[in-house]
Amino acid sequence: MNQPPPERWPSEEDHDRHGESTRFECFWIPPETAHVLQPGQGALLGLLDV
């Protein structure tokens, strides 16, 4: 990536295409608060070059 990532970006969960998609607005959180992530999602935080 040659530019900084966006501060916010859209995403959606399609639920295996059963029913309507759920839309989300994603955003970054500071690494020091990453302990609030869903269990397991923070496992690779140590690999980030921050």
LUMKE-339676 format. One line per 5 residues: number of its first residue (from 1); for each residue y, x, z of N, C-alpha, C. Coordinates in pm, 1 decimal, always signed. Layout:
BEGIN
NUM> Y:X:Z:Y:X:Z:Y:X:Z  ...
This chain:
BEGIN
1> -116.4:+84.9:+0.0:+0.0:+0.0:+0.0:+123.2:+89.8:+0.0  +214.0:+68.6:-93.3:+332.5:+151.7:-107.7:+456.1:+92.7:-42.6  +440.6:-17.2:+25.9:+553.1:-81.5:+92.6:+505.4:-141.1:+224.3  +597.4:-167.5:+314.4:+555.2:-226.7:+442.4:+492.3:-364.2:+420.5  +397.2:-399.1:+504.7:+336.7:-532.0:+492.4:+436.7:-640.6:+530.9
6> +415.1:-763.7:+486.5:+507.9:-871.2:+522.3:+500.0:-901.0:+672.3  +608.7:-952.8:+727.5:+608.2:-991.3:+868.6:+521.8:-1114.6:+892.2  +519.0:-1206.2:+795.8:+439.4:-1329.7:+804.1:+378.6:-1357.1:+667.0  +263.5:-1423.3:+665.4:+199.4:-1456.9:+538.9:+112.4:-1580.7:+557.8  +95.7:-1660.7:+452.8:+12.7:-1781.4:+461.6:-135.2:-1747.7:+446.8
11> -217.6:-1830.0:+506.2:-362.2:-1819.7:+492.6:-419.7:-1959.5:+510.7  -545.0:-1976.5:+477.0:-609.0:-2105.7:+500.8:-759.4:-2089.6:+516.6  -816.0:-2180.6:+589.6:-960.8:-2186.8:+612.0:-1013.0:-2305.4:+533.6  -1109.4:-2280.9:+445.6:-1156.8:-2392.1:+361.0:-1278.5:-2465.2:+418.0  -1329.8:-2424.8:+532.2:-1439.6:-2495.9:+599.1:-1557.9:-2519.6:+505.7
16> -1595.5:-2418.0:+431.0:-1706.2:-2429.3:+334.3:-1683.8:-2542.3:+234.8  -1558.3:-2568.0:+206.5:-1516.6:-2670.1:+108.7:-1553.7:-2811.9:+150.4  -1576.8:-2834.1:+278.8:-1603.0:-2968.4:+330.9:-1475.9:-3018.9:+396.7  -1411.5:-3112.8:+335.4:-1287.5:-3166.4:+389.4:-1167.4:-3084.0:+347.7  -1055.0:-3120.2:+403.3:-928.8:-3056.2:+368.6:-915.5:-2920.4:+436.9
21> -854.6:-2824.5:+368.0:-832.8:-2692.0:+423.7:-734.2:-2697.4:+540.4  -750.4:-2603.7:+633.1:-655.2:-2587.0:+742.7:-564.4:-2470.5:+706.7  -434.6:-2494.8:+706.0:-338.4:-2391.7:+669.2:-285.0:-2323.0:+793.9  -263.0:-2192.6:+783.0:-211.3:-2111.8:+891.8:-94.0:-2028.9:+844.1  -9.1:-1989.2:+936.3:+90.6:-1886.7:+910.1:+53.8:-1769.2:+999.8
26> +18.5:-1656.5:+940.5:-23.8:-1539.3:+1014.8:+94.5:-1447.3:+1040.5  +84.7:-1367.1:+1147.4:+189.9:-1270.9:+1180.1:+129.8:-1159.9:+1264.7  +198.8:-1048.4:+1266.4:+153.9:-932.0:+1341.9:+190.9:-946.5:+1488.8  +107.6:-889.0:+1575.5:+141.9:-878.6:+1716.7:+139.2:-730.3:+1753.5  +213.3:-690.3:+1855.3:+212.4:-548.8:+1895.1:+72.4:-506.0:+1940.8
31> +30.3:-383.9:+1907.0:-103.0:-338.0:+1946.5:-129.4:-348.2:+2097.1  -25.9:-329.9:+2178.2:-46.7:-335.5:+2322.3:-78.9:-476.1:+2373.2  -59.2:-578.2:+2289.9:-94.9:-714.2:+2329.6:-220.1:-763.8:+2257.1  -288.3:-673.6:+2188.1:-404.2:-712.3:+2107.6:-523.0:-758.4:+2191.7  -520.5:-736.2:+2321.2:-630.5:-781.7:+2405.5:-643.3:-933.8:+2405.2
36> -541.9:-1003.6:+2355.7:-547.6:-1149.4:+2350.8:-618.8:-1200.4:+2225.5  -664.9:-1110.6:+2138.7:-735.6:-1152.0:+2017.8:-869.8:-1214.7:+2052.6  -920.6:-1293.7:+1959.8:-1054.9:-1350.3:+1973.2:-1152.9:-1237.0:+2003.0  -1248.9:-1256.1:+2092.3:-1342.6:-1148.7:+2125.4:-1400.1:-1081.2:+2001.4  -1394.2:-950.1:+2000.2:-1448.8:-871.6:+1890.7:-1348.6:-838.2:+1782.2
41> -1243.8:-917.9:+1765.3:-1149.3:-891.9:+1656.6:-1064.7:-768.1:+1681.4  -1050.9:-727.7:+1805.4:-971.7:-609.1:+1834.6:-1052.2:-480.8:+1835.5  -1180.2:-487.0:+1800.5:-1268.5:-371.1:+1811.0:-1224.7:-253.8:+1724.1  -1159.5:-280.0:+1613.3:-1121.5:-171.6:+1521.5:-975.5:-131.4:+1535.5  -906.3:-182.6:+1636.1:-764.4:-148.6:+1652.9:-741.3:+1.1:+1666.0
46> -834.7:+71.3:+1727.0:-819.8:+216.1:+1743.4:-818.2:+291.9:+1612.7  -861.8:+230.4:+1504.2:-861.6:+295.7:+1373.9:-728.0:+284.4:+1301.3  -638.1:+199.4:+1353.5:-508.3:+182.2:+1289.5:-419.9:+304.1:+1314.4  -345.4:+340.7:+1214.7:-251.7:+452.0:+1226.2:-114.5:+394.1:+1259.6  -93.0:+366.0:+1388.4:+34.1:+304.9:+1432.2:+109.8:+396.7:+1524.7
